[in-house]
Amino acid sequence: MAASSSTTVAAQRPDVRTAASKSALHRRDWLWALLFLGPNVVLFLCFTFAPMLFGLGVSFFSWNMIEPPRFVALGNYLQFFTGDPLTGKVVGNSAYFVLGALPASILIPLGLAVLLDKGVKGTGLFRSIYFLPLVASAVAASTIFKWVYAKDFGVLNQVTGIFGMPRQDWLFDERLVIPSLIVVAVWQRIPLNIILYLAALQGVPRQLYEAARIDGAGAWSQFRHVTWPMVTPTTFFVLVITSINLMIGSFDMINVMTQGNPLNASNILVFNIWRTAFVYFQMGYASAMAYILFLVVLAFTAIQFVLQRRWVHY
């Protein structure tokens, strides 16, 4: 009996040691995780989460940073929807800009990526040219395009003048300013989207194309039945990040090129938030508009996630 008991205890000892070693390993993993993630979490809390909470609180006050804040509850939000004469124009400009730039920001990179993936002649040169916008900052690129669009000495008017076309004031004509900005926005977003599409295309099994060719499929049929279904997850990702970037990441371009002119014809919501806060010093109203923009981005993204079930193939 004693021998049986000692045998049982001896058999249990390895299990105890194994559990203890696993627990120590688990604690060590947690320590390493805290070591690497801790600084990032602290920075996020200090410079992102805390300002977001502060902005949410400020949105319920009327505050010009000089006088004491005055609580107005939902007054700033109601002002945006009912009391601001610029709301309709700003929202319309934003919708025109985003919906105008979004399709081209997806279709052009997809087409170029397909050509680069096929190994057309001069691929290396074209790849370098297409990736140039990634090197230039948004401010530098916007400054260059501002010169390109200049009425008196701009390159665009010089080229159109060769064909006898009249000079256009591209950035100070209410009809032309948003289309001109859309061209710049698309140009800035082509390189990253090409990289994403190239990565997706290089993951498509070549056997699928060979099977399609054996079945007599042409180039368009191969794209429709092989390429497109395989890149729909990447297309969905590109659609989401590009739409968000167009809504909240176009401030530099607007600020450098037009500053919302002429007559607020290029004033989109993200620029209007900045101008309301740092030109008119209406911090509460600007914070309310920022949260309205946040909700618009959130809703637009949620709609895309719902609709993607119908066309994305995983």
C-alpha positions in Angstrom: 0.0 0.0 0.0 2.8 2.4 0.9 4.6 1.5 -2.3 1.5 2.2 -4.3 1.1 5.6 -2.6 4.7 6.6 -3.2 4.4 5.6 -6.9 1.3 7.8 -7.2 3.1 10.8 -5.7 6.1 10.2 -8.0 3.8 10.1 -11.0 2.2 13.3 -10.0 5.4 15.3 -9.6 6.1 15.7 -13.3 2.6 17.1 -13.8 3.2 19.6 -11.0 6.5 20.7 -12.5 5.0 21.0 -16.0 2.1 23.1 -14.7 4.5 25.4 -12.8 6.8 25.8 -15.8 3.8 26.6 -18.0 2.6 29.2 -15.5 6.1 30.8 -15.3 6.3 30.8 -19.1 2.8 32.4 -19.3 3.9 35.1 -16.8 7.1 35.7 -18.8 5.0 36.1 -22.0 2.8 38.7 -20.2 5.9 40.6 -19.0 7.3 40.8 -22.5 3.9 41.8 -23.9 3.6 44.6 -21.3 7.2 45.7 -22.0 6.5 46.1 -25.8 2.9 47.2 -25.7 2.9 49.3 -22.5 4.6 52.4 -24.0 2.3 52.3 -27.0 -0.8 52.0 -24.8 0.4 54.9 -22.6 1.0 57.1 -25.7 -2.4 56.1 -27.1 -4.2 57.0 -23.9 -2.4 60.3 -23.5 -2.4 61.5 -27.1 -5.4 59.9 -28.7 -8.0 58.6 -26.2 -7.7 61.5 -23.7 -8.0 64.2 -26.4 -11.0 62.3 -27.8 -12.7 62.4 -24.5 -11.8 66.0 -24.0 -13.2 66.9 -27.4 -16.4 65.1 -26.6 -16.8 67.1 -23.4 -16.0 70.4 -25.2 -18.6 69.7 -27.8 -21.3 70.3 -25.2 -19.9 73.8 -24.3 -19.5 77.1 -26.1 -15.9 78.0 -25.7 -13.5 80.4 -27.4 -10.4 79.6 -25.3 -10.5 83.1 -23.7 -13.8 83.3 -21.8 -14.9 80.5 -19.4 -16.8 77.6 -21.2 -20.6 77.9 -21.2 -22.6 74.7 -21.1 -25.0 74.5 -24.1 -25.9 70.8 -24.0 -26.7 69.7 -27.6 -26.7 73.3 -28.8 -23.6 72.9 -31.0 -25.0 69.8 -32.7 -28.4 71.5 -33.3 -26.5 74.5 -34.7 -24.9 72.2 -37.3 -28.2 70.7 -38.5 -30.5 73.7 -38.2 -28.6 77.0 -37.6 -25.5 77.0 -39.7 -26.0 78.3 -43.3 -22.8 76.6 -44.4 -23.8 73.1 -43.4 -25.6 72.3 -46.7 -22.7 73.6 -48.9 -20.0 71.9 -46.8 -21.8 68.5 -46.7 -22.5 68.7 -50.4 -18.9 69.6 -51.2 -17.7 66.7 -49.0 -20.0 64.2 -50.7 -19.1 65.4 -54.2 -15.4 65.2 -53.4 -15.5 61.7 -51.8 -17.8 60.1 -54.2 -16.0 61.7 -57.1 -12.5 60.5 -56.0 -13.4 57.1 -54.6 -14.2 55.1 -57.8 -11.1 56.4 -59.6 -8.9 55.7 -56.5 -9.9 52.1 -56.8 -10.3 51.4 -60.5 -7.1 53.1 -61.8 -4.8 51.3 -59.3 -6.5 48.0 -60.1 -6.0 48.5 -63.8 -2.3 49.6 -63.4 -1.6 46.7 -61.0 -3.0 44.2 -63.5 -0.7 45.6 -66.2 2.3 45.6 -63.9 1.5 42.0 -62.8 1.4 40.9 -66.4 5.0 42.1 -66.9 4.3 44.6 -69.7 7.3 46.2 -71.3 8.8 49.0 -69.2 7.3 47.7 -66.0 10.2 48.8 -63.8 10.1 52.4 -65.1 6.3 52.6 -64.8 6.5 51.1 -61.3 8.9 53.8 -60.2 6.7 56.6 -61.7 3.6 55.3 -60.0 5.3 55.1 -56.6 6.6 58.7 -56.7 3.6 60.1 -54.8 4.6 57.9 -51.8 7.9 59.8 -51.6 6.4 63.3 -51.7 4.6 64.7 -48.7 1.0 65.8 -49.0 2.1 69.5 -48.6 4.8 69.2 -51.2 2.6 67.5 -53.7 -0.2 70.0 -53.1 2.2 72.9 -53.7 3.4 71.4 -57.0 -0.2 70.9 -58.2 -1.1 74.5 -57.1 1.6 75.7 -59.5 0.4 73.2 -62.2 -3.1 74.7 -61.9 -2.0 78.4 -61.9 -3.9 80.5 -64.4 -1.0 82.6 -65.7 2.0 80.3 -65.7 0.6 76.8 -64.9 1.7 73.9 -66.9 -1.9 72.7 -67.5 -2.9 76.0 -69.1 0.3 76.0 -71.2 -0.6 72.5 -72.5 -4.3 73.3 -73.2 -3.2 76.6 -74.9 -1.4 74.6 -77.5 -4.8 73.2 -78.6 -6.3 76.7 -78.7 -8.3 76.2 -75.5 -8.8 79.3 -73.2 -7.0 79.6 -69.9 -8.9 78.3 -67.0 -8.7 79.5 -63.4 -8.8 75.9 -62.1 -8.7 76.6 -58.4 -10.8 79.7 -58.4 -13.7 78.7 -60.6 -16.6 77.3 -58.5 -17.3 74.7 -61.3 -13.8 73.4 -61.7 -12.2 73.5 -58.2 -13.7 70.3 -56.8 -12.8 68.3 -60.0 -9.3 69.7 -59.9 -8.9 68.6 -56.3 -10.3 65.2 -57.1 -7.5 64.7 -59.7 -4.9 65.5 -57.0 -6.6 63.3 -54.4 -6.6 60.3 -56.8 -3.0 60.9 -57.8 -1.9 60.8 -54.2 -3.7 57.6 -53.4 -2.7 55.5 -56.5 0.7 54.2 -55.2 -0.5 52.6 -51.9 -3.5 51.0 -53.6 -1.3 49.7 -56.4 0.9 48.0 -53.8 -2.1 46.4 -52.1 -3.5 45.2 -55.4 -0.1 43.9 -56.6 0.2 41.9 -53.4 -3.2 40.4 -54.0 -2.6 39.6 -57.6 0.7 37.8 -56.8 -1.3 35.6 -54.5 -3.6 34.4 -57.3 -2.7 30.8 -58.3 -1.4 30.8 -61.9 -3.1 27.4 -62.4 -6.4 29.3 -62.5 -5.3 31.4 -65.4 -4.0 28.4 -67.2 -7.2 26.5 -66.7 -9.2 29.5 -68.0 -7.0 29.8 -71.1 -7.5 26.1 -71.8 -11.3 26.6 -71.6 -10.9 29.4 -74.2 -11.3 32.4 -71.9 -9.9 35.7 -73.2 -8.3 38.5 -71.2 -11.5 40.1 -70.2 -13.1 36.8 -69.2 -10.0 35.9 -67.2 -10.2 39.2 -65.3 -14.0 38.8 -64.7 -14.0 35.2 -63.6 -10.6 34.7 -62.1 -8.9 38.0 -61.2 -11.8 40.0 -59.8 -13.2 37.3 -57.5 -9.7 36.7 -56.1 -9.0 40.4 -55.4 -12.5 41.3 -53.9 -11.2 41.1 -50.3 -8.4 43.5 -51.2 -10.9 45.7 -53.0 -13.0 45.9 -49.9 -10.0 46.8 -47.8 -9.0 49.5 -50.3 -12.6 50.8 -50.5 -12.7 51.2 -46.7 -9.3 52.8 -46.1 -9.6 55.1 -49.1 -13.0 56.4 -48.2 -11.9 57.1 -44.7 -8.8 58.8 -45.9 -10.7 61.0 -48.4 -13.1 62.1 -45.6 -10.5 62.9 -42.9 -7.1 63.0 -44.7 -7.6 65.7 -47.3 -7.0 68.7 -45.0 -3.4 69.4 -46.1 -4.4 69.5 -49.8 -7.4 71.9 -49.2 -5.4 74.1 -46.9 -2.4 74.4 -49.3 -4.3 74.7 -52.6 -7.6 76.6 -51.9 -8.3 77.1 -48.2 -11.9 76.4 -49.0 -12.1 79.1 -51.7 -13.7 80.3 -53.9 -16.8 81.3 -51.8 -16.5 78.0 -49.9 -16.8 76.0 -53.1 -14.0 73.7 -51.9 -14.8 73.8 -48.2 -15.2 70.2 -47.1 -16.1 69.1 -43.6 -12.6 68.3 -42.3 -11.3 71.7 -43.4 -14.4 73.5 -42.0 -13.7 71.9 -38.6 -10.1 73.3 -38.6 -11.2 76.8 -39.7 -14.0 76.9 -37.1 -11.6 75.9 -34.4 -8.4 77.9 -35.2 -9.7 80.8 -37.3 -13.0 81.6 -35.6 -12.1 80.0 -32.2 -15.4 78.2 -31.8 -13.9 75.2 -30.1 -17.2 73.7 -28.9 -18.8 73.9 -32.3 -15.7 72.5 -34.0 -15.6 69.6 -31.6 -19.3 68.8 -32.3 -18.6 68.8 -36.0 -15.6 66.5 -35.5 -17.8 64.0 -33.7 -20.4 64.3 -36.4 -17.7 63.5 -39.0 -16.6 60.6 -36.8 -20.2 59.2 -36.8 -20.5 59.7 -40.6 -17.2 57.8 -41.1 -18.4 55.1 -38.7 -21.8 54.8 -40.5 -20.2 54.8 -43.9 -17.8 52.0 -42.9 -20.5 50.0 -41.2 -22.6 50.1 -44.4 -19.7 48.9 -46.4 -19.2 46.0 -44.0 -22.8 45.0 -44.4 -22.8 45.3 -48.2 -19.5 43.4 -48.7 -21.2 40.1 -47.9 -22.9 40.3 -51.3 -19.8 40.8 -53.5 -16.6 39.9 -51.5 -15.4 36.3 -52.0 -13.2 34.9 -49.2 
